[in-house]
Every structure is written in C-alpha cells, then in structure tokens.
Amino acid sequence: MKPARSSPRTLTEAPKRKPRAAGGVVYTAPPLALARVVGEEDGRFRISVNGHEREAVLDPSVDPRVVHAAIASGARVVVEAGAEPVVVGALVTAPALGVDRDGNVHAEVERFEIHARSEAMLKTPHAFVRLRGRVLEHYAAEVRVRGRDLVKVLAAVIGLN
C-alpha cells in the first residue's frame, strides 16, 4: 500500500520532475552583442558592451569606414562575442541609398553633395560629364544650355574669364 500524500494533486497538475540539462550548446554569453565603439588604437577598437569596455578586432569583411561612421553618429556595432570580440558590422540608423533589383537608385533628398578627391564622372552609354580639378569635361551628341548660362559657357570656351 502506498503512503498517503500530504497534498492532493488535481488532474491538470503535471507530476514534478527533476530538471535535467538540455542537449546542445549552452551559451554563457549571447553569440552576438550590440556595442558602442569608444575609440580606436593601432587598428583595434575599444568597445563598450553593457557598460564593460573591451578591445575588439575588425572582421576582414567589414570596411573600417563603417565603424568610423558608427563612431561619428553614435550608432551601435554588431559584435561576435567570444574570448576576443570581433566587430562584424554596424546597425543602420539612417536611410541609405540602395540599388534595386533593376539596377536603379531612387532618392528624394533636400540637398545632394558629393566630394571627390580627384575626379567625379556621370556616364551613360552615349554621353559623360567629368569633373577633374577645375575642369568640367563633357561629351554628348547634343548639349543644351539655358538662358544666360550660355554667355558663361561661351566666355569660358573662348577664354574671356
């Protein structure tokens, strides 16, 4: 005969079992973490993860400019946690220009500015505009200039300025 139980069990109550270890990998830290980059020294980055600072290396697939932009904007970077943390990317915190599946870039902006150190070129199969130093070069079957800008163009061509 079984001994009497001290508290009755209802039909919906599951019997108590000893907890056992689950199979598979158990992480003591998440495999990916978010961090703020607080500095750079000799190609290594100083990161802050949950208030703790550590050194991290940059994954070879990541352009260092991505991390520099994150430092400037205060954006967080994605870090592979481990004995030596590795910066594997940055979170996008602002819209970025992208190329759609058809190869087109669409953007509606207030102002558009590009700084090129040596040369900038806009090119199609039949025409181009190139900026190099103080020279504007263009090639096309037809060039259209509006109103008084024509005087400036003609003056530049014949060297009046």
N, C-alpha and C positions, 0 to 999 in steps of 0.2 A: 504494500500500500504506500502511496506517495504521501509525503508530509503536506500539511495544509499550507497554503500560500498566505502571506501576510496581506497582500492587496489583490483583489480580483482583477483580472485582465479582461478588457472588452474585446469584442470580436474584431474591431477595426484596429486595435493596437497590435503593432508588429512585435514579435519577440525581440528582446535585446540581444545584440550580438557584439562580440568583441570587435573593435575596429582593427582592420588589418591594412597593411601597406598596399597601396595601389600599384599595379605594374607600370612600367615605363619610366620615363625620365622625370625626376623631381627637381625643379629649379629652386635654388635658394635666392636667386635674383631674376627679374624678368630678362629674357634674352635680348630685348630691345628696350631702350630707355630714351627719354627726352632730356636734353641738357641745354644749358646756355654756355656759349663759349665766352670765357672771360679774358682770354689772351692767347698770344702765340709767341713761341720762342724756339728757334732753330728747327722749324718745320713741324713742331709738335704743338698741340693745342691744349690749353688749360680749360677744362670744362667744369661746370657745376651741375651735379645731379642731386636733386633733393637736398640742397644745401651743403653737400660734400664736394670739395674740389679734388680733381684728379687730372693727371695728364692723359691725353689720348692721341693716337696717331690717326692720320687721314687715310682712308681706303684709297688705293690707287685709281679706282674708277670715279672718284669724286674730284671735280675741278676745285682747286683751292679758292677760286673766286666765289664759289657758292658759300663757303664758310666765312669768307671776308664780308660778303653781303649780309650774312646772318649776324655777324658781329655788329655791323653798322646799323642794322634795323632792329636788333634785339630779338630776332626770330630764334626759335629753338632748332637744334640739330638732332638727328636721329643717331643713336649710338648703340653699337653691339656691345652688350655688357660682357665682361669676362675679366680675366687676370689683367689684360691690357685692353682698355676700351678702344674701339675703333669707330671713328665718325664715318657713317655710311650715307649721309645725305642731310638735307635740311627740309624743314616744313615750309611749304609755300604759304606766305601770309599776305600776299597781294596778287591780283590777277597778273598773269604772264601772257605775253604774246605766244601764240601757238600756231602750228601748221596743221590744217585739217587734212582729211584723207585724200582730198583732191589736190593738195599742194598749195592751197591758198592761205594767206594770212589776212585776217579781218580784224580791224581795231577801230574803235571810235574814241578819240582822245582829245583833250583840250589843246595840247601842245605836243609836238613831236620834235625831238632833238637827238642827234647822233654826233658824237665826237670821234673822228677818225684821226689817228696819229699821222698817217702818211697819205692815204687815199680812200675815197669813197666812190662807189660806182653803182649806178642803176642800169640794168641791162635787160633788153628783150632780144628776141632773135634778129630783129631788123634795126635796132637803134640802141644807143647808150648815152649816158651822161656821166662824165668822170670829173671828180674834184681832186686836184692834186696840188698841194701848196696854195698858191694864189691863182691857179689856172683852172678855168672851167672849160672842159672839152666836151663836145657833143658830136654825135654822128647820127644822121637821120635823113630820110629822103625828103622830109619837109620839116621846117622849123617855123613855129608860129610865135610871134611876139606881139603883145597887145600895147596899144596906145603909146604913151610917152616912154615906155621902156625901150621902144625901138630906137629912139635917139641915143639912149645909153649904150645899147648894143652896137650901133653904128660907130659911135665915138670910140668905143673900146676896140673895134675892129681896125679903124684907121689910126688909132693911137693918139686921140686928142686929149686924153686924160693925162 
